[in-house]
């Protein structure tokens, strides 16, 4: 946490204390006793280094509550995975079956077998690719204002659930 503390220090006031923090190579989320800070680093379209800092006050009189929604990781689509393997196997099966045809129809059978193998392989790979493309989980923190409406929303990674819990603690202490 010392690296996070050092990188975020320029954005904190002298009497502000860090309650929870998470960071990786390109971003950091820090909860203090007053606000949530999000700092992101990256490169612009022309290769310039960019640093973006966002601060959300969570102790003001306009924040009356907080809602934390945790969404787990999306599982692999088993039906799509099975469908892809089946399409791949059927395409190869037709290819080998057409290879056994002899006589005058052998050339047409070879073309049909090759087409079936290509289509089966293509559809199989597409189904398998789509089946394994899953969304990672996350945590959404919604801040409620005077009228009960969401005045601010922060999205965190699934591993940052403890940061969301600390946000709830800070908001609860100030009510």
C-alpha positions in Angstrom: 0.0 0.0 0.0 3.0 2.3 0.3 3.3 2.7 -3.5 -0.4 3.6 -3.7 0.0 6.1 -0.8 3.0 7.8 -2.5 1.3 8.0 -5.9 -2.0 9.4 -4.5 -0.4 11.8 -1.9 -0.4 14.8 -4.2 -4.2 14.6 -4.5 -5.0 14.3 -0.7 -5.3 17.1 1.8 -3.0 17.1 4.9 -5.6 15.7 7.3 -7.1 13.1 5.0 -6.4 9.4 5.8 -6.5 6.4 3.5 -9.0 3.7 4.6 -8.7 1.2 1.8 -6.9 1.0 -1.6 -6.4 -1.2 -4.6 -4.0 -0.7 -7.5 -2.5 -2.4 -10.5 0.0 -1.1 -13.1 -2.4 1.3 -14.7 -5.0 2.4 -12.1 -5.7 2.9 -8.4 -8.8 3.2 -6.4 -8.4 4.8 -2.9 -11.0 5.3 -0.2 -10.3 8.0 2.3 -12.3 9.2 5.3 -14.0 11.7 2.9 -14.0 10.5 -0.7 -13.2 7.9 -3.3 -10.2 8.7 -5.6 -9.7 6.9 -9.0 -6.4 7.5 -10.7 -5.7 6.0 -14.1 -2.5 6.1 -16.2 -2.2 5.4 -19.9 -1.1 6.7 -23.3 -2.9 9.0 -25.6 -3.4 8.6 -29.3 -0.1 10.3 -30.0 1.8 8.4 -27.4 1.7 11.1 -24.7 1.5 9.8 -21.1 -1.9 10.6 -19.6 -2.9 10.6 -16.0 -6.6 11.0 -15.0 -7.8 11.5 -11.5 -11.4 11.5 -10.4 -12.6 12.4 -6.9 -16.0 11.6 -5.5 -17.0 13.2 -2.2 -18.9 10.5 -0.1 -19.3 12.4 3.1 -21.4 15.4 2.0 -24.9 16.1 3.1 -26.2 15.2 -0.4 -25.1 11.5 0.0 -27.8 9.7 2.0 -27.0 6.1 1.2 -25.0 3.6 -0.8 -25.9 0.4 -2.7 -23.3 -2.2 -3.6 -24.1 -4.6 -6.4 -21.7 -7.5 -6.9 -21.9 -9.4 -10.2 -19.8 -12.6 -10.4 -17.9 -13.7 -13.4 -19.8 -15.1 -16.3 -19.4 -18.8 -16.8 -18.2 -20.5 -20.0 -21.2 -21.3 -22.3 -21.2 -25.1 -22.1 -23.9 -25.5 -24.8 -22.0 -23.4 -27.2 -18.8 -25.2 -26.5 -20.5 -28.6 -27.1 -22.1 -27.2 -30.3 -18.8 -26.1 -31.6 -17.1 -29.5 -31.0 -20.1 -31.3 -32.6 -20.0 -29.0 -35.7 -16.2 -29.6 -36.0 -16.6 -33.4 -35.6 -19.5 -33.6 -38.1 -17.5 -31.6 -40.7 -14.5 -33.8 -40.3 -16.7 -36.9 -40.4 -18.4 -35.9 -43.6 -14.9 -35.2 -45.1 -13.7 -38.7 -44.3 -16.9 -40.3 -45.4 -16.8 -38.6 -48.8 -13.2 -39.7 -49.2 -14.5 -43.3 -49.3 -16.6 -42.7 -52.4 -15.0 -44.1 -55.6 -15.8 -44.0 -59.2 -17.2 -41.1 -61.3 -18.6 -39.4 -58.2 -15.3 -39.3 -56.4 -14.3 -35.8 -57.5 -17.7 -34.3 -56.5 -17.6 -36.2 -53.2 -14.1 -34.9 -52.5 -15.3 -31.3 -53.1 -18.4 -31.8 -50.9 -16.2 -33.4 -48.2 -13.8 -30.5 -48.4 -16.6 -28.0 -48.2 -18.2 -29.8 -45.2 -14.9 -29.9 -43.4 -14.3 -26.2 -44.0 -17.8 -25.2 -42.9 -17.8 -27.6 -39.9 -14.4 -26.3 -38.9 -15.4 -22.7 -39.3 -18.7 -23.0 -37.5 -17.0 -25.1 -34.8 -14.3 -22.5 -34.2 -16.8 -19.7 -34.1 -19.1 -21.5 -31.6 -16.1 -22.4 -29.4 -14.7 -18.9 -29.6 -18.0 -17.3 -28.6 -18.5 -19.9 -25.8 -15.2 -19.1 -24.1 -15.5 -15.3 -24.3 -16.8 -14.4 -20.8 -17.2 -11.2 -18.9 -15.3 -10.8 -15.7 -17.2 -10.0 -12.5 -17.4 -6.6 -11.0 -18.7 -4.4 -8.2 -20.9 -1.3 -8.8 -21.3 1.2 -6.0 -24.3 3.6 -6.3 -24.6 6.7 -4.2 -28.1 7.9 -3.4 -28.9 11.6 -2.9 -31.6 13.6 -1.2 -34.4 12.5 -3.6 -33.4 8.8 -3.5 -31.9 9.0 -7.0 -28.4 7.8 -7.9 -26.1 10.8 -7.9 -22.9 9.0 -8.6 -21.9 5.5 -9.6 -18.4 3.8 -9.4 -17.5 0.5 -11.1 -14.8 -1.6 -9.4 -13.2 -4.9 -10.3 -14.4 -8.1 -8.6 -11.3 -8.2 -6.5 -12.1 -4.8 -5.1 -15.1 -5.8 -3.0 -13.3 -4.8 0.2 -12.9 -1.3 -1.2 -16.7 -1.1 -1.8 -17.3 -2.3 1.7 -15.1 0.4 3.1 -17.0 3.0 1.0 -20.2 1.8 2.7 -18.5 2.1 6.1 -17.4 5.7 5.5 -20.8 6.7 4.2 -22.5 5.1 7.2 -20.2 6.9 9.6 -21.2 10.3 8.3 -25.0 9.9 8.3 
